Amino acid sequence: MIDAYAKLARELDESQLRRDEPLAPYTTFRIGGPADLFYSTTSADDLALAVTAARRENVPYFVLGLGANILVGDKGFRGLVIRNHASHFTFYDDGRVWVESGAVMGELIPEAVERGWSGIEHYVGIPSTVGGAVWQNLHFLEPEPDRKQTMFIADVFSSCDLLTEEGERKTVGSDYMQFGYDTSILHSRRDIALAVTFQLMKGNTAAMHKVMQENLSWRGARHPWLQFHPSAGSIFQKIEGMGAGRLVDQCGLKGFRHGGAQISHIHANIMVNLGNATARDVRELITIAQDAVEKKFGVRLQTEIGFIGEFSSS
Ligand SMILES: Cc1cc2nc3c(=O)[nH]c(=O)nc-3n(C[C@H](O)[C@H](O)[C@H](O)COP(=O)(O)OP(=O)(O)OC[C@H]3O[C@@H](n4cnc5c(N)ncnc54)[C@H](O)[C@@H]3O)c2cc1C
């Protein structure tokens, strides 16, 4: 691997490359050991170059957005982590916006709102890059009526510029993406989203600001605050008609602590890092919750987050 690393390093811009870089600060959980190689990309072309080089040298790689939907193992990642900062964008007169996949949704939203384009303001307050948003088909509850319906980023998706698993660069539409609840084609193919085009609609800026304030306030009242209680959002996949969090809650596990990890007092599907949690603490807490729910309700909860890198054996 050392030889492959050296070859790979020669193909990348040395000023953007680090070795043995701890990953915890690059995740919203604030957990995770070091990546052997860590490369920061600043453009879609550079992202494609880094992925292509890693594939050529047979070095395992991982494209990292804001790290908001993953748990990185305590032993870190053997290979190359590519932190995607590619964030150039262009708005067109017909409401389309082309945006590189490393753009942060929280920075793109105000740009769209300021120009009077509506469609992505609903996702305010959710930590995500554009690439992460299409990977998972970012979603949130519609305000009307009573937050019963779910809206998805797929609703405003127009096309995606990909680097395919086979190494080809091409633009694909919705059909190719196979969006579903918490999923897209990117879960089953090693395609990389380089840039995305969203189709937005003319909107009323004041109304959009209202939606944003309401959504932020709704989230703020129901979810632990990331800046005080690091997390990866929902841990378990939704169970139709039941709610994974409700099942964990009914096992009396709200506030249950294991090592430095805790099931949130205010949302039982969210685990928080109390400051010194390890990935092992979180994994064990996940098993505790799964076992308790299975014993009481006969249902095995499935995890929603990705597990990245090497975990210590428990
Ligand atoms: C406090 C909190 C609240 C949340 N609330 C919500 C919510 O309301 N709704 C919701 O849907 N989600 C929510 N999430 C989950 C999370 O925000 C989303 O899944 C988000 O889209 C993750 O984006 P990311 O950039 O952090 O991706 P990462 O976590 O960095 O990566 C996730 C996966 O996407 C892949 N990926 C990233 N970029 C690319 C790319 N360019 N090409 C191919 N693959 C890529 C990664 O390799 C990885 O497998 C929440 C998370 C937190 C921490």
The ligand as a Tripos MOL2 file, in Angstrom:
@<TRIPOS>MOLECULE
LIG
   53    58     1     0     0
SMALL
NO_CHARGES

@<TRIPOS>ATOM
      1 C1        -28.4470   17.2380   12.8280 C.3       1 LIG1
      2 C2        -28.7550   16.4880   11.5620 C.ar      1 LIG1
      3 C3        -30.0160   16.5890   10.9990 C.ar      1 LIG1
      4 C4        -30.3240   15.8890    9.8290 C.ar      1 LIG1
      5 N1        -31.5670   16.0370    9.2890 N.ar      1 LIG1
      6 C5        -31.8390   15.4340    8.1190 C.ar      1 LIG1
      7 C6        -33.1170   15.6350    7.4790 C.ar      1 LIG1
      8 O1        -33.9840   16.3400    7.9780 O.2       1 LIG1
      9 N2        -33.3380   15.0280    6.2940 N.ar      1 LIG1
     10 C7        -32.3910   14.2410    5.7040 C.ar      1 LIG1
     11 O2        -32.6620   13.7200    4.6090 O.2       1 LIG1
     12 N3        -31.1820   14.0190    6.2660 N.ar      1 LIG1
     13 C8        -30.8840   14.6080    7.4580 C.ar      1 LIG1
     14 N4        -29.6750   14.4060    8.0390 N.ar      1 LIG1
     15 C9        -28.6740   13.5140    7.3980 C.3       1 LIG1
     16 C10       -27.6740   14.2740    6.5010 C.3       1 LIG1
     17 O3        -27.7780   15.6520    6.7020 O.3       1 LIG1
     18 C11       -27.9240   13.9650    5.0290 C.3       1 LIG1
     19 O4        -27.8430   12.5830    4.7720 O.3       1 LIG1
     20 C12       -26.9270   14.6990    4.1230 C.3       1 LIG1
     21 O5        -27.3830   14.6230    2.7940 O.3       1 LIG1
     22 C13       -25.4970   14.1890    4.2380 C.3       1 LIG1
     23 O6        -24.6920   14.9860    3.3860 O.3       1 LIG1
     24 P1        -23.1040   15.0480    3.5560 P.3       1 LIG1
     25 O7        -22.5890   16.0160    2.5860 O.co2     1 LIG1
     26 O8        -22.7670   15.3080    4.9900 O.co2     1 LIG1
     27 O9        -22.6920   13.5660    3.1820 O.3       1 LIG1
     28 P2        -21.6010   12.6420    3.9160 P.3       1 LIG1
     29 O10       -22.1370   12.2450    5.2560 O.co2     1 LIG1
     30 O11       -20.2740   13.2950    3.8750 O.co2     1 LIG1
     31 O12       -21.6080   11.3920    2.9600 O.3       1 LIG1
     32 C14       -22.7170   10.5270    2.9460 C.3       1 LIG1
     33 C15       -22.5720    9.5600    1.7750 C.3       1 LIG1
     34 O13       -22.6940   10.2750    0.5580 O.3       1 LIG1
     35 C16       -21.6020    9.9740   -0.2820 C.3       1 LIG1
     36 N5        -21.2900   11.1430   -1.0790 N.ar      1 LIG1
     37 C17       -21.0790   12.4140   -0.6530 C.ar      1 LIG1
     38 N6        -20.8260   13.2070   -1.6940 N.ar      1 LIG1
     39 C18       -20.8570   12.4400   -2.8000 C.ar      1 LIG1
     40 C19       -20.6550   12.7000   -4.1850 C.ar      1 LIG1
     41 N7        -20.3220   13.9070   -4.6330 N.pl3     1 LIG1
     42 N8        -20.7820   11.6620   -5.0530 N.ar      1 LIG1
     43 C20       -21.1010   10.4160   -4.6120 C.ar      1 LIG1
     44 N9        -21.2820   10.1110   -3.3080 N.ar      1 LIG1
     45 C21       -21.1640   11.1230   -2.4110 C.ar      1 LIG1
     46 C22       -20.4600    9.6580    0.6820 C.3       1 LIG1
     47 O14       -19.4180    8.9430    0.0460 O.3       1 LIG1
     48 C23       -21.2110    8.8740    1.7470 C.3       1 LIG1
     49 O15       -21.3520    7.5310    1.3510 O.3       1 LIG1
     50 C24       -29.3470   15.0850    9.2210 C.ar      1 LIG1
     51 C25       -28.0600   14.9890    9.7950 C.ar      1 LIG1
     52 C26       -27.7670   15.6910   10.9550 C.ar      1 LIG1
     53 C27       -26.3880   15.5870   11.5370 C.3       1 LIG1
@<TRIPOS>BOND
     1     1     2 1
     2     2     3 ar
     3     2    52 ar
     4     3     4 ar
     5     4     5 ar
     6     4    50 ar
     7     5     6 ar
     8     6     7 ar
     9     6    13 1
    10     7     8 2
    11     7     9 ar
    12     9    10 ar
    13    10    11 2
    14    10    12 ar
    15    12    13 ar
    16    13    14 ar
    17    14    15 1
    18    14    50 ar
    19    15    16 1
    20    16    17 1
    21    16    18 1
    22    18    19 1
    23    18    20 1
    24    20    21 1
    25    20    22 1
    26    22    23 1
    27    23    24 1
    28    24    25 2
    29    24    26 1
    30    24    27 1
    31    27    28 1
    32    28    29 2
    33    28    30 1
    34    28    31 1
    35    31    32 1
    36    32    33 1
    37    33    34 1
    38    33    48 1
    39    34    35 1
    40    35    36 1
    41    35    46 1
    42    36    37 ar
    43    36    45 ar
    44    37    38 ar
    45    38    39 ar
    46    39    40 ar
    47    39    45 ar
    48    40    41 1
    49    40    42 ar
    50    42    43 ar
    51    43    44 ar
    52    44    45 ar
    53    46    47 1
    54    46    48 1
    55    48    49 1
    56    50    51 ar
    57    51    52 ar
    58    52    53 1
@<TRIPOS>SUBSTRUCTURE
     1 LIG1         1 GROUP 0 **** ****
